Amino acid sequence: TQGKMQFVVVPDWGGDLKVTYTDGVGDEEIFPDDVHEHVAKGSKTPDFEIAEGYDGVRKGFSFTGWRDDKGNEWPYDSDKGYAPVAEKVEEEVVYEAQWEGNLHTITFENSKGDEIASYEVRFGDTIPLPSGVDVDADDWIDDDGDALPSDRKLDKDEDLTYTANTGEAYTITWLD
């Protein structure tokens, strides 16, 4: 009699590790997680690929690189145009995008247009008020006519000039 041979085909997925890239932003989605599954130990780390329909731009912030779930950091390399991560995959890893608020000059002027103070403030940070000036926070108006935000957080991604809007009005009467 002749015996039968049986073959079992096992797919080769490459490995059992996972590499994930995440935007690291809890309150908005800059890009969906880029998940690479079935990655073999010792293989080249898969490149980050942004999902269709996303540009990876976060208003008021600049991408500064990646940090993995072990605390290692890979800064953005402007010469290469990207932030390289670990060359090889040794274990499951999550790379989280790192962001820094853009730096802007915030200038305060009196109602005559004279500069009172100037500060360097990052997007999202609190705008300091000039000291020694008797003007309420809600009486500072920018060039667009907008009042200083009530929480004083820089929410415009641009340099700004705030002018004191003290409401002082004068009537000039000419005498003969």
C-alpha positions in Angstrom: 0.0 0.0 0.0 1.0 3.5 -0.6 0.9 6.1 2.3 -0.5 9.5 2.0 1.6 12.7 2.7 -0.1 15.6 4.3 1.3 19.2 4.1 0.3 22.0 6.3 1.0 25.5 4.9 1.9 28.0 7.5 1.9 31.6 6.2 5.2 33.5 6.8 4.1 36.8 8.2 7.7 37.7 8.9 7.5 38.0 12.7 5.4 38.6 15.7 6.4 42.1 16.7 4.5 45.4 16.2 5.8 48.9 15.4 3.4 51.8 16.0 3.7 55.5 15.2 1.3 57.8 17.0 0.7 61.6 16.9 0.9 61.8 20.7 -1.9 64.4 20.8 -4.9 63.4 23.0 -7.4 66.1 22.1 -7.2 66.1 18.3 -6.1 63.7 15.6 -3.1 65.0 13.6 -2.8 61.6 11.9 -4.2 58.1 12.7 -1.8 55.6 14.3 0.5 54.0 11.7 0.7 50.3 12.8 3.1 47.8 11.3 2.3 44.2 12.4 4.1 40.9 11.9 7.6 42.6 12.0 10.5 40.2 12.5 13.1 40.8 15.2 16.3 42.2 13.8 14.5 43.5 10.6 14.7 47.1 9.4 12.3 49.4 11.3 9.4 50.2 9.0 9.2 53.8 7.8 6.4 56.0 9.1 3.6 56.4 6.5 1.0 59.0 6.9 -2.6 58.0 6.1 -4.2 59.4 3.0 -6.1 62.6 3.6 -3.8 63.7 6.4 -0.9 66.2 6.1 0.6 65.8 9.6 0.4 69.5 10.3 -0.5 70.6 13.8 -1.7 74.2 14.1 0.8 76.3 16.1 3.3 73.5 16.6 6.4 72.1 14.8 7.3 68.5 14.7 10.6 67.9 16.6 11.0 64.1 16.3 10.0 60.8 17.9 10.1 59.4 21.4 9.7 55.7 22.0 7.9 54.1 24.9 11.2 53.5 26.6 12.1 57.2 26.6 14.6 57.2 23.8 14.4 60.2 21.5 15.1 60.7 17.8 15.2 64.4 16.8 14.0 65.7 13.5 16.9 66.1 11.1 16.3 69.1 8.8 19.1 68.0 6.4 17.4 64.6 5.8 13.8 66.0 6.1 12.7 63.4 8.6 13.4 62.0 12.1 15.1 58.7 11.9 14.2 56.1 14.5 16.0 52.9 15.6 17.5 51.2 12.6 16.4 47.6 13.6 13.4 46.3 15.4 14.4 44.4 18.6 11.0 44.4 20.4 7.5 45.9 20.1 7.8 49.6 20.1 5.5 52.7 20.0 7.0 55.9 18.5 5.2 59.0 19.7 5.5 62.3 17.7 7.0 65.2 19.7 5.8 68.7 19.2 7.0 72.2 20.3 4.8 75.3 20.2 6.0 77.8 17.6 7.7 80.9 19.1 6.2 84.3 18.6 6.9 87.9 19.6 4.1 89.5 21.6 4.3 93.2 21.9 2.3 95.5 24.1 1.8 99.2 23.2 0.0 102.1 25.0 -2.9 103.8 23.3 -0.4 106.2 21.6 1.5 103.4 20.0 4.6 103.4 22.2 6.0 100.0 23.1 5.5 99.1 26.7 6.8 95.5 26.7 7.7 92.6 24.4 7.8 88.9 25.1 8.7 85.7 23.3 5.8 83.2 23.8 5.2 79.7 22.5 1.9 78.9 20.9 -0.4 77.6 23.6 1.6 79.2 26.5 0.3 82.0 28.7 1.0 85.5 27.5 2.5 87.6 30.4 1.0 91.0 31.1 3.3 94.0 31.2 4.1 94.9 34.8 3.5 98.4 36.2 0.7 99.2 33.7 -2.8 99.8 35.0 -4.7 98.2 32.2 -7.1 95.2 32.7 -6.3 92.0 30.7 -9.5 92.3 28.7 -8.6 95.9 27.6 -5.7 94.7 25.3 -6.7 94.6 21.7 -4.7 93.1 18.8 -4.4 94.4 15.2 -7.4 92.3 14.2 -9.5 93.9 16.9 -9.6 90.8 19.0 -9.2 91.0 22.8 -6.5 89.2 24.7 -7.9 85.6 25.3 -9.5 85.4 28.7 -7.2 82.5 29.6 -4.3 84.5 28.1 -3.1 81.4 26.1 -1.5 82.3 22.8 -4.0 80.9 20.3 -2.9 82.6 17.1 0.1 81.3 15.2 1.7 84.6 14.5 3.5 87.6 16.1 1.0 89.9 17.7 0.8 93.5 18.9 -1.7 94.3 21.6 -2.7 97.9 22.2 -4.2 99.3 25.4 -7.8 100.0 24.8 -8.4 102.2 27.8 -11.5 103.8 26.3 -10.2 107.2 27.1 -11.8 109.8 25.0 -11.0 113.5 25.0 -13.0 116.4 23.7 -11.1 119.3 22.4 -12.8 122.7 22.6 -11.1 125.6 20.8 -11.3 128.9 22.6 -11.4 132.1 20.6 
